[in-house]
Amino acid sequence: MKRRNPDWGYPRIAAQISLAFGVTLDKDVVRRVLSRHYRPIPGGNGPSWLTFLGQMKDSL
């Protein structure tokens, strides 16, 4: 769910799971699971900060 909607935070994901499956789920549980298992895909949304800063340094 986080990979499909990277701008969603853990409270919204917990609410969506509760809505879809009808179980109450604490947002802190989702936070702990995401912190342990979710790693953003490298190069997924444009240049990295290091590349961006290097290009800005060169343009000055």
C-alpha positions in Angstrom: 0.0 0.0 0.0 2.9 2.4 0.8 4.6 1.7 -2.5 1.5 2.5 -4.5 0.8 5.6 -2.4 4.1 6.9 -1.2 2.7 10.2 0.1 0.3 8.3 2.5 1.4 8.3 6.2 0.9 5.6 8.7 -2.4 7.1 10.1 -4.0 7.0 6.7 -2.8 3.5 6.0 -4.1 2.3 9.3 -7.5 3.9 8.6 -7.6 2.3 5.1 -6.8 -1.1 6.5 -9.5 -0.7 9.2 -12.0 0.4 6.6 -11.2 -2.4 4.1 -11.1 -5.3 6.6 -13.2 -4.1 9.4 -10.6 -4.5 12.1 -9.3 -1.9 14.4 -5.6 -1.3 13.9 -3.5 1.0 15.9 -1.5 3.5 13.8 1.6 2.9 15.9 1.6 -0.8 14.7 1.6 0.4 11.1 4.4 2.8 11.9 6.5 0.1 13.4 5.9 -2.3 10.5 6.8 0.4 8.0 9.9 1.4 9.8 11.1 -2.2 9.8 10.0 -3.4 6.3 9.5 -0.4 4.0 12.4 1.0 2.0 11.7 3.4 -0.8 12.8 2.3 -4.2 16.1 4.2 -5.1 15.7 6.5 -8.1 11.9 6.3 -8.0 11.0 10.0 -8.0 13.7 12.0 -9.7 17.3 12.8 -8.8 18.7 12.2 -5.4 19.6 15.1 -3.1 23.3 14.5 -3.7 22.8 14.7 -7.5 20.6 17.8 -7.2 23.1 19.6 -4.9 26.0 18.7 -7.2 24.1 20.1 -10.2 23.2 23.3 -8.3 26.8 23.7 -7.2 28.0 23.4 -10.8 25.5 26.0 -12.0 26.6 28.7 -9.6 
